[in-house]
Amino acid sequence: MIHVIIYDDTDQFRESLSVLINDSGTMKVMAAFNNCETIEKDIAQLQPDVILLDIDMPVITGIEAVKRIRAFNTTVKILMLTAFDDDKTVFDALKYGANGYLLKKTVAPRLLTYIQDVYEGGAPMTASIVKQVLRMFTQFHHLPAHEYNLSEKEKAVLQLLVDGKSYKMVAAHMEISIDTVRTHIRNIYEELQVNSKSEAVAKALRDRIV
């Protein structure tokens, strides 16, 4: 059972999401909130696997919430679920540690698949967001590359993460064990000074590491 917390300030949207997720049989909404004011306490008490997080909320924005979460929890999966698709918002969400980015207008039919995907280590994004990330990558590609002390295998793992592969998919592609993938990823995080897959991907794109 995948345990989910929802943060969104639209009552009807929260309720419809909760019904959809709870009816899946494999996922359960632990709680749904209209703002992130108590997000640290919520996560500590409820121990969710996945957080669905809007951006434009009262008290604390979704971007600020991502930063707060990653300050004390680097393992919970954060899936942005919002109407905002400007470059800065998308990049900031990924930079600060979101694991995926979905637009509300396109998410409904596949939301359960997206939640399962992020839970398993994937980085689900709405198609238009993928295009934006690729365009941002092209822009970054023309900037001077930063040097990091990564081995060729670590760079290969990082490239697969940038491509949206889960840990299992990386292991299968490189014909190595999941434990070896995790070892490489720990080394990548330490070298890049990041705490999550999405932060590593954002930094890889920004600094042209791969």
Accessible surface in RSA format (square Angstrom, percent):
REM  Atomic radii and reference values for relative SASA: ProtOr
REM  Chains: A
REM  Algorithm: Lee & Richards
REM  Probe-radius: 1.40
REM  Slices: 20
REM RES _ NUM      All-atoms   Total-Side   Main-Chain    Non-polar    All polar
REM                ABS   REL    ABS   REL    ABS   REL    ABS   REL    ABS   REL
RES MET A   1   133.48  69.1  72.34  47.9  61.14 145.6  73.49  62.5  59.99  79.5
RES ILE A   2     7.83   4.5   7.83   5.8   0.00   0.0   7.83   5.6   0.00   0.0
RES HIS A   3    58.72  32.1  58.72  40.8   0.00   0.0  34.18  35.2  24.54  28.6
RES VAL A   4     0.00   0.0   0.00   0.0   0.00   0.0   0.00   0.0   0.00   0.0
RES ILE A   5     0.00   0.0   0.00   0.0   0.00   0.0   0.00   0.0   0.00   0.0
RES ILE A   6     1.46   0.8   1.46   1.1   0.00   0.0   1.46   1.1   0.00   0.0
RES TYR A   7     1.03   0.5   0.00   0.0   1.03   2.7   0.00   0.0   1.03   1.3
RES ASP A   8     2.66   1.9   2.66   2.6   0.00   0.0   1.56   3.7   1.10   1.1
RES ASP A   9    60.00  42.0  39.06  38.9  20.94  49.5   6.33  14.9  53.67  53.5
RES THR A  10    66.77  47.5  62.83  63.7   3.94   9.4  44.25  59.4  22.52  34.0
RES ASP A  11    82.79  58.0  78.92  78.5   3.88   9.2  23.17  54.5  59.62  59.5
RES GLN A  12   143.15  80.1 139.75 102.1   3.41   8.1  43.04  91.6 100.11  75.9
RES PHE A  13    44.20  22.1  41.27  25.6   2.92   7.6  43.87  26.6   0.32   0.9
RES ARG A  14    34.12  14.3  34.12  17.4   0.00   0.0   1.75   2.4  32.37  19.6
RES GLU A  15   110.07  63.2 105.63  79.9   4.44  10.6  44.72  86.5  65.36  53.4
RES SER A  16    61.20  51.7  49.31  65.8  11.88  27.4  46.72  99.5  14.47  20.3
RES LEU A  17    10.09   5.6   8.71   6.2   1.38   3.5  10.09   7.1   0.00   0.0
RES SER A  18    19.55  16.5  19.55  26.1   0.00   0.0  16.33  34.8   3.22   4.5
RES VAL A  19    90.80  59.8  87.59  79.3   3.22   7.8  90.80  78.9   0.00   0.0
RES LEU A  20    67.03  37.3  62.01  44.4   5.01  12.6  65.92  46.3   1.11   3.0
RES ILE A  21     0.00   0.0   0.00   0.0   0.00   0.0   0.00   0.0   0.00   0.0
RES ASN A  22    72.25  49.8  51.58  49.8  20.67  49.8  21.89  52.7  50.36  48.7
RES ASP A  23   111.77  78.3  79.26  78.9  32.51  76.9  29.72  69.9  82.06  81.8
RES SER A  24    35.26  29.8   3.32   4.4  31.94  73.6  11.29  24.1  23.97  33.6
RES GLY A  25    56.22  69.3   0.00   N/A  56.22  69.3  36.47 100.1  19.75  44.2
RES THR A  26    77.75  55.3  74.12  75.1   3.63   8.6  68.83  92.5   8.92  13.5
RES MET A  27     8.19   4.2   5.01   3.3   3.18   7.6   5.01   4.3   3.18   4.2
RES LYS A  28   106.29  51.9 106.25  65.2   0.04   0.1  52.44  47.2  53.85  57.4
RES VAL A  29    19.66  12.9   6.02   5.5  13.64  32.9   6.02   5.2  13.64  37.0
RES MET A  30    64.09  33.2  37.83  25.0  26.26  62.5  39.79  33.8  24.31  32.2
RES ALA A  31    24.30  22.3  14.54  22.4   9.76  22.2  24.30  34.2   0.00   0.0
RES ALA A  32    40.97  37.7  13.72  21.2  27.25  62.0  13.72  19.3  27.25  72.2
RES PHE A  33    56.57  28.3  53.32  33.0   3.25   8.5  56.57  34.3   0.00   0.0
RES ASN A  34    72.54  50.0  69.88  67.5   2.66   6.4   4.47  10.8  68.07  65.8
RES ASN A  35    33.84  23.3  31.02  30.0   2.82   6.8   0.11   0.3  33.73  32.6
RES CYS A  36     0.00   0.0   0.00   0.0   0.00   0.0   0.00   0.0   0.00   0.0
RES GLU A  37   100.38  57.6  88.18  66.7  12.20  29.1  19.16  37.1  81.23  66.3
RES THR A  38    58.72  41.8  53.77  54.5   4.95  11.8  47.63  64.0  11.09  16.8
RES ILE A  39     0.00   0.0   0.00   0.0   0.00   0.0   0.00   0.0   0.00   0.0
RES GLU A  40    64.92  37.3  63.17  47.8   1.76   4.2  38.53  74.5  26.39  21.5
RES LYS A  41   115.55  56.4 107.64  66.0   7.91  18.8  63.46  57.1  52.09  55.5
RES ASP A  42     7.23   5.1   6.17   6.1   1.06   2.5   1.06   2.5   6.17   6.2
RES ILE A  43     1.99   1.1   1.99   1.5   0.00   0.0   1.99   1.4   0.00   0.0
RES ALA A  44    61.01  56.1  43.61  67.3  17.40  39.6  47.00  66.2  14.01  37.1
RES GLN A  45   129.54  72.4  96.63  70.6  32.91  78.4  36.66  78.0  92.87  70.4
RES LEU A  46    50.89  28.3  42.15  30.2   8.74  22.0  44.20  31.0   6.69  18.0
RES GLN A  47   121.75  68.1 109.26  79.9  12.49  29.7  49.03 104.4  72.72  55.2
RES PRO A  48    11.68   8.5   0.46   0.4  11.22  40.8   0.46   0.4  11.22  69.8
RES ASP A  49    41.51  29.1  34.93  34.8   6.57  15.5   5.78  13.6  35.73  35.6
RES VAL A  50     0.00   0.0   0.00   0.0   0.00   0.0   0.00   0.0   0.00   0.0
RES ILE A  51     0.00   0.0   0.00   0.0   0.00   0.0   0.00   0.0   0.00   0.0
RES LEU A  52     1.76   1.0   0.94   0.7   0.83   2.1   1.49   1.0   0.27   0.7
RES LEU A  53     0.09   0.1   0.00   0.0   0.09   0.2   0.00   0.0   0.09   0.2
RES ASP A  54     8.32   5.8   7.43   7.4   0.89   2.1   0.15   0.4   8.17   8.1
RES ILE A  55    12.77   7.3  12.73   9.5   0.04   0.1  12.73   9.2   0.04   0.1
RES ASP A  56    87.47  61.3  81.74  81.4   5.72  13.5  11.05  26.0  76.42  76.2
RES MET A  57    11.10   5.8   0.00   0.0  11.10  26.4   2.30   2.0   8.80  11.7
RES PRO A  58    69.56  50.7  56.70  51.7  12.86  46.7  68.73  56.7   0.83   5.1
RES VAL A  59   102.01  67.1  48.92  44.3  53.08 127.9  61.88  53.8  40.12 108.8
RES ILE A  60    13.08   7.4   9.02   6.7   4.06   9.8  12.97   9.3   0.12   0.3
RES THR A  61    66.11  47.0  65.05  65.9   1.06   2.5  58.21  78.2   7.90  11.9
RES GLY A  62     0.00   0.0   0.00   N/A   0.00   0.0   0.00   0.0   0.00   0.0
RES ILE A  63    26.52  15.1  26.52  19.8   0.00   0.0  26.52  19.1   0.00   0.0
RES GLU A  64    63.91  36.7  63.20  47.8   0.71   1.7  22.47  43.5  41.44  33.8
RES ALA A  65     0.00   0.0   0.00   0.0   0.00   0.0   0.00   0.0   0.00   0.0
RES VAL A  66     0.00   0.0   0.00   0.0   0.00   0.0   0.00   0.0   0.00   0.0
RES LYS A  67    80.71  39.4  71.13  43.6   9.58  22.8  32.91  29.6  47.81  50.9
RES ARG A  68    84.17  35.3  77.75  39.6   6.42  15.3  17.66  24.1  66.51  40.3
RES ILE A  69     0.00   0.0   0.00   0.0   0.00   0.0   0.00   0.0   0.00   0.0
RES ARG A  70    14.97   6.3   9.40   4.8   5.57  13.3   8.82  12.1   6.15   3.7
RES ALA A  71    89.38  82.2  45.17  69.7  44.21 100.6  57.31  80.7  32.07  84.9
RES PHE A  72    92.79  46.4  55.58  34.4  37.21  96.8  65.57  39.8  27.21  77.9
RES ASN A  73    31.22  21.5  26.32  25.4   4.91  11.8   5.86  14.1  25.36  24.5
RES THR A  74    63.25  45.0  47.06  47.7  16.19  38.6  22.63  30.4  40.62  61.4
RES THR A  75   106.69  75.9  93.45  94.7  13.24  31.6  77.00 103.4  29.70  44.9
RES VAL A  76     7.03   4.6   1.53   1.4   5.50  13.2   6.72   5.8   0.31   0.8
RES LYS A  77    44.78  21.8  44.78  27.5   0.00   0.0  15.79  14.2  28.98  30.9
RES ILE A  78     0.00   0.0   0.00   0.0   0.00   0.0   0.00   0.0   0.00   0.0
RES LEU A  79     0.00   0.0   0.00   0.0   0.00   0.0   0.00   0.0   0.00   0.0
RES MET A  80     0.00   0.0   0.00   0.0   0.00   0.0   0.00   0.0   0.00   0.0
RES LEU A  81     3.45   1.9   3.09   2.2   0.36   0.9   3.09   2.2   0.36   1.0
RES THR A  82     0.08   0.1   0.08   0.1   0.00   0.0   0.00   0.0   0.08   0.1
RES ALA A  83    79.04  72.7  53.22  82.1  25.82  58.7  58.13  81.9  20.91  55.4
RES PHE A  84    84.60  42.3  80.64  49.9   3.96  10.3  84.60  51.3   0.00   0.0
RES ASP A  85    61.88  43.3  56.37  56.1   5.50  13.0   1.86   4.4  60.01  59.9
RES ASP A  86    67.13  47.0  58.40  58.1   8.73  20.6  49.66 116.9  17.47  17.4
RES ASP A  87    49.55  34.7  45.41  45.2   4.14   9.8  25.27  59.5  24.28  24.2
RES LYS A  88   147.33  71.9 138.63  85.1   8.71  20.7 113.78 102.4  33.55  35.7
RES THR A  89    20.62  14.7  18.01  18.3   2.61   6.2   3.46   4.6  17.16  25.9
RES VAL A  90     0.00   0.0   0.00   0.0   0.00   0.0   0.00   0.0   0.00   0.0
RES PHE A  91    31.28  15.6  31.28  19.4   0.00   0.0  31.28  19.0   0.00   0.0
RES ASP A  92    14.40  10.1  14.40  14.3   0.00   0.0   0.10   0.2  14.30  14.3
RES ALA A  93     0.00   0.0   0.00   0.0   0.00   0.0   0.00   0.0   0.00   0.0
RES LEU A  94     5.97   3.3   5.97   4.3   0.00   0.0   5.97   4.2   0.00   0.0
RES LYS A  95    62.52  30.5  59.16  36.3   3.36   8.0  25.03  22.5  37.48  39.9
RES TYR A  96    63.93  29.8  60.36  34.3   3.56   9.3  33.58  25.2  30.34  37.4
RES GLY A  97     0.00   0.0   0.00   N/A   0.00   0.0   0.00   0.0   0.00   0.0
RES ALA A  98     0.00   0.0   0.00   0.0   0.00   0.0   0.00   0.0   0.00   0.0
RES ASN A  99     9.08   6.3   7.26   7.0   1.83   4.4   1.34   3.2   7.74   7.5
RES GLY A 100     0.00   0.0   0.00   N/A   0.00   0.0   0.00   0.0   0.00   0.0
RES TYR A 101     0.00   0.0   0.00   0.0   0.00   0.0   0.00   0.0   0.00   0.0
RES LEU A 102     0.04   0.0   0.04   0.0   0.00   0.0   0.04   0.0   0.00   0.0
RES LEU A 103     2.70   1.5   2.70   1.9   0.00   0.0   2.70   1.9   0.00   0.0
RES LYS A 104    48.61  23.7  37.86  23.2  10.75  25.6  23.91  21.5  24.69  26.3
RES LYS A 105   170.62  83.2 125.66  77.1  44.96 107.0  88.46  79.6  82.16  87.5
RES THR A 106    64.61  46.0  45.77  46.4  18.84  44.9  50.83  68.3  13.78  20.8
RES VAL A 107     3.69   2.4   3.07   2.8   0.62   1.5   3.69   3.2   0.00   0.0
RES ALA A 108    68.98  63.4  58.65  90.5  10.33  23.5  61.41  86.5   7.57  20.1
RES PRO A 109   122.85  89.5  78.58  71.6  44.27 160.9  91.74  75.7  31.10 193.3
RES ARG A 110   128.24  53.8 126.57  64.5   1.67   4.0  48.61  66.4  79.62  48.3
RES LEU A 111     0.87   0.5   0.24   0.2   0.64   1.6   0.24   0.2   0.64   1.7
RES LEU A 112    52.22  29.1  50.26  36.0   1.96   4.9  50.64  35.6   1.57   4.2
RES THR A 113    71.97  51.2  66.18  67.1   5.78  13.8  39.53  53.1  32.44  49.0
RES TYR A 114    29.08  13.6  29.08  16.5   0.00   0.0  11.04   8.3  18.04  22.2
RES ILE A 115     0.00   0.0   0.00   0.0   0.00   0.0   0.00   0.0   0.00   0.0
RES GLN A 116    61.86  34.6  61.86  45.2   0.00   0.0  30.40  64.7  31.46  23.9
RES ASP A 117    54.04  37.9  50.65  50.4   3.39   8.0  13.82  32.5  40.22  40.1
RES VAL A 118     0.04   0.0   0.04   0.0   0.00   0.0   0.04   0.0   0.00   0.0
RES TYR A 119    92.74  43.3  79.80  45.4  12.95  33.7  36.89  27.7  55.85  68.9
RES GLU A 120    79.77  45.8  62.85  47.5  16.92  40.3  18.98  36.7  60.80  49.6
RES GLY A 121     5.02   6.2   0.00   N/A   5.02   6.2   4.89  13.4   0.13   0.3
RES GLY A 122     2.65   3.3   0.00   N/A   2.65   3.3   0.94   2.6   1.71   3.8
RES ALA A 123    21.00  19.3   9.75  15.0  11.26  25.6  10.33  14.5  10.68  28.3
RES PRO A 124     8.35   6.1   0.53   0.5   7.82  28.4   8.35   6.9   0.00   0.0
RES MET A 125    35.11  18.2  20.04  13.3  15.07  35.9  15.80  13.4  19.31  25.6
RES THR A 126     8.85   6.3   8.23   8.3   0.62   1.5   7.68  10.3   1.17   1.8
RES ALA A 127    71.45  65.7  60.57  93.5  10.89  24.8  65.93  92.9   5.52  14.6
RES SER A 128    47.00  39.7  42.93  57.3   4.07   9.4  42.74  91.0   4.25   6.0
RES ILE A 129     0.00   0.0   0.00   0.0   0.00   0.0   0.00   0.0   0.00   0.0
RES VAL A 130    61.24  40.3  60.85  55.1   0.39   0.9  61.24  53.2   0.00   0.0
RES LYS A 131   146.32  71.4 140.79  86.4   5.53  13.2  85.03  76.5  61.29  65.3
RES GLN A 132    21.16  11.8  20.73  15.2   0.43   1.0  14.00  29.8   7.16   5.4
RES VAL A 133    14.90   9.8  14.90  13.5   0.00   0.0  14.90  12.9   0.00   0.0
RES LEU A 134   106.96  59.6 105.95  75.8   1.01   2.6 105.95  74.4   1.01   2.7
RES ARG A 135   107.68  45.2 101.40  51.7   6.28  14.9  64.10  87.6  43.58  26.4
RES MET A 136    10.97   5.7  10.97   7.3   0.00   0.0   6.17   5.2   4.81   6.4
RES PHE A 137    56.72  28.4  56.72  35.1   0.00   0.0  56.72  34.4   0.00   0.0
RES THR A 138    74.34  52.9  72.68  73.7   1.66   4.0  51.02  68.5  23.33  35.3
RES GLN A 139    98.39  55.0  86.78  63.4  11.60  27.6  40.43  86.1  57.96  44.0
RES PHE A 140    33.08  16.5  33.08  20.5   0.00   0.0  33.08  20.1   0.00   0.0
RES HIS A 141    89.42  48.9  85.21  59.2   4.20  10.8  55.90  57.6  33.52  39.0
RES HIS A 142   145.84  79.7 112.15  78.0  33.69  86.2  84.12  86.7  61.72  71.8
RES LEU A 143    88.94  49.5  88.29  63.2   0.64   1.6  88.89  62.4   0.05   0.1
RES PRO A 144   110.73  80.7  97.87  89.2  12.86  46.7 107.08  88.4   3.65  22.7
RES ALA A 145    49.29  45.3  24.88  38.4  24.41  55.5  24.88  35.0  24.41  64.7
RES HIS A 146   101.05  55.2  90.29  62.8  10.76  27.5  51.76  53.3  49.29  57.4
RES GLU A 147   157.93  90.7 131.37  99.4  26.56  63.2  65.07 125.9  92.87  75.8
RES TYR A 148    50.40  23.5  31.23  17.8  19.17  49.9  26.47  19.9  23.94  29.5
RES ASN A 149   128.19  88.4 109.52 105.8  18.67  45.0  27.28  65.6 100.91  97.5
RES LEU A 150    14.51   8.1   0.27   0.2  14.24  35.8   0.99   0.7  13.52  36.4
RES SER A 151    56.80  48.0  43.04  57.4  13.75  31.7  51.29 109.2   5.50   7.7
RES GLU A 152   134.27  77.1 126.36  95.6   7.91  18.8  67.95 131.4  66.32  54.1
RES LYS A 153   120.37  58.7 118.25  72.6   2.12   5.1  73.48  66.1  46.89  50.0
RES GLU A 154    19.40  11.1  19.40  14.7   0.00   0.0   0.00   0.0  19.40  15.8
RES LYS A 155    69.19  33.8  68.27  41.9   0.93   2.2  23.78  21.4  45.41  48.4
RES ALA A 156    40.84  37.6  31.59  48.7   9.26  21.1  39.85  56.1   0.99   2.6
RES VAL A 157     0.00   0.0   0.00   0.0   0.00   0.0   0.00   0.0   0.00   0.0
RES LEU A 158     0.00   0.0   0.00   0.0   0.00   0.0   0.00   0.0   0.00   0.0
RES GLN A 159    67.01  37.5  67.01  49.0   0.00   0.0  32.57  69.3  34.44  26.1
RES LEU A 160    14.27   7.9  14.27  10.2   0.00   0.0  14.27  10.0   0.00   0.0
RES LEU A 161     1.25   0.7   0.00   0.0   1.25   3.1   0.00   0.0   1.25   3.4
RES VAL A 162    35.16  23.1  14.73  13.3  20.43  49.2  14.73  12.8  20.43  55.4
RES ASP A 163    78.97  55.3  46.81  46.6  32.16  76.1  17.51  41.2  61.46  61.3
RES GLY A 164    31.71  39.1   0.00   N/A  31.71  39.1  16.33  44.8  15.38  34.4
RES LYS A 165    58.40  28.5  58.40  35.8   0.00   0.0  26.94  24.3  31.45  33.5
RES SER A 166     9.09   7.7   8.96  12.0   0.13   0.3   3.79   8.1   5.29   7.4
RES TYR A 167    44.11  20.6  44.11  25.1   0.00   0.0  31.23  23.5  12.88  15.9
RES LYS A 168   135.82  66.3 130.34  80.0   5.48  13.0  85.14  76.6  50.67  54.0
RES MET A 169    96.21  49.8  90.50  59.9   5.70  13.6  73.09  62.1  23.12  30.6
RES VAL A 170     0.00   0.0   0.00   0.0   0.00   0.0   0.00   0.0   0.00   0.0
RES ALA A 171     8.84   8.1   7.78  12.0   1.06   2.4   8.06  11.4   0.78   2.1
RES ALA A 172    76.55  70.4  51.21  79.0  25.33  57.6  63.39  89.3  13.16  34.9
RES HIS A 173   123.78  67.7  95.04  66.1  28.75  73.5  61.87  63.8  61.91  72.0
RES MET A 174    40.46  21.0  17.30  11.5  23.15  55.1  24.71  21.0  15.74  20.9
RES GLU A 175   157.91  90.7 123.96  93.8  33.95  80.8  47.33  91.6 110.58  90.3
RES ILE A 176    37.93  21.6  18.82  14.0  19.10  46.0  29.01  20.9   8.92  24.2
RES SER A 177    63.20  53.4  48.21  64.3  15.00  34.5  51.87 110.4  11.34  15.9
RES ILE A 178    48.30  27.5  44.45  33.1   3.85   9.3  44.45  32.0   3.85  10.4
RES ASP A 179    99.04  69.4  96.21  95.8   2.84   6.7  30.85  72.6  68.19  68.0
RES THR A 180    51.62  36.7  47.85  48.5   3.77   9.0  26.89  36.1  24.72  37.4
RES VAL A 181     0.00   0.0   0.00   0.0   0.00   0.0   0.00   0.0   0.00   0.0
RES ARG A 182   111.13  46.7 109.50  55.8   1.63   3.9  33.43  45.7  77.71  47.1
RES THR A 183    58.38  41.5  58.38  59.2   0.00   0.0  42.96  57.7  15.42  23.3
RES HIS A 184    25.59  14.0  25.59  17.8   0.00   0.0  23.40  24.1   2.19   2.5
RES ILE A 185     5.14   2.9   5.14   3.8   0.00   0.0   5.14   3.7   0.00   0.0
RES ARG A 186   144.80  60.8 140.04  71.4   4.77  11.3  69.03  94.3  75.78  45.9
RES ASN A 187    61.06  42.1  56.93  55.0   4.13   9.9  11.12  26.8  49.94  48.3
RES ILE A 188     0.00   0.0   0.00   0.0   0.00   0.0   0.00   0.0   0.00   0.0
RES TYR A 189    40.89  19.1  39.68  22.6   1.22   3.2  37.61  28.3   3.28   4.0
RES GLU A 190   138.97  79.8 119.95  90.7  19.02  45.3  52.33 101.2  86.64  70.7
RES GLU A 191    62.70  36.0  49.20  37.2  13.50  32.1   8.47  16.4  54.22  44.3
RES LEU A 192     0.31   0.2   0.00   0.0   0.31   0.8   0.29   0.2   0.02   0.0
RES GLN A 193   156.17  87.3 125.46  91.7  30.71  73.1  39.18  83.4 116.99  88.7
RES VAL A 194    14.44   9.5   6.89   6.2   7.56  18.2   7.97   6.9   6.48  17.6
RES ASN A 195    75.48  52.1  69.81  67.5   5.66  13.6   2.83   6.8  72.65  70.2
RES SER A 196     3.85   3.3   1.41   1.9   2.44   5.6   3.85   8.2   0.00   0.0
RES LYS A 197    10.42   5.1   8.70   5.3   1.71   4.1   8.70   7.8   1.71   1.8
RES SER A 198     5.10   4.3   2.03   2.7   3.07   7.1   4.94  10.5   0.16   0.2
RES GLU A 199    29.26  16.8  27.17  20.6   2.09   5.0   1.34   2.6  27.92  22.8
RES ALA A 200     0.00   0.0   0.00   0.0   0.00   0.0   0.00   0.0   0.00   0.0
RES VAL A 201    11.33   7.5  11.33  10.3   0.00   0.0  11.33   9.8   0.00   0.0
RES ALA A 202     1.73   1.6   0.75   1.2   0.98   2.2   1.73   2.4   0.00   0.0
RES LYS A 203    34.62  16.9  34.44  21.1   0.18   0.4   9.14   8.2  25.48  27.1
RES ALA A 204     0.04   0.0   0.00   0.0   0.04   0.1   0.00   0.0   0.04   0.1
RES LEU A 205     9.21   5.1   9.18   6.6   0.03   0.1   9.21   6.5   0.00   0.0
RES ARG A 206    75.20  31.6  71.38  36.4   3.82   9.1  35.08  47.9  40.12  24.3
RES ASP A 207     7.53   5.3   7.53   7.5   0.00   0.0   0.00   0.0   7.53   7.5
RES ARG A 208    69.90  29.3  58.63  29.9  11.27  26.8   1.94   2.7  67.96  41.2
RES ILE A 209    17.64  10.0   2.96   2.2  14.69  35.4   4.98   3.6  12.66  34.4
RES VAL A 210    42.41  27.9   4.83   4.4  37.59  90.6  35.44  30.8   6.97  18.9
END  Absolute sums over single chains surface
CHAIN  1 A    10172.6       8519.9       1652.7       5523.6       4649.0
END  Absolute sums over all chains
TOTAL         10172.6       8519.9       1652.7       5523.6       4649.0
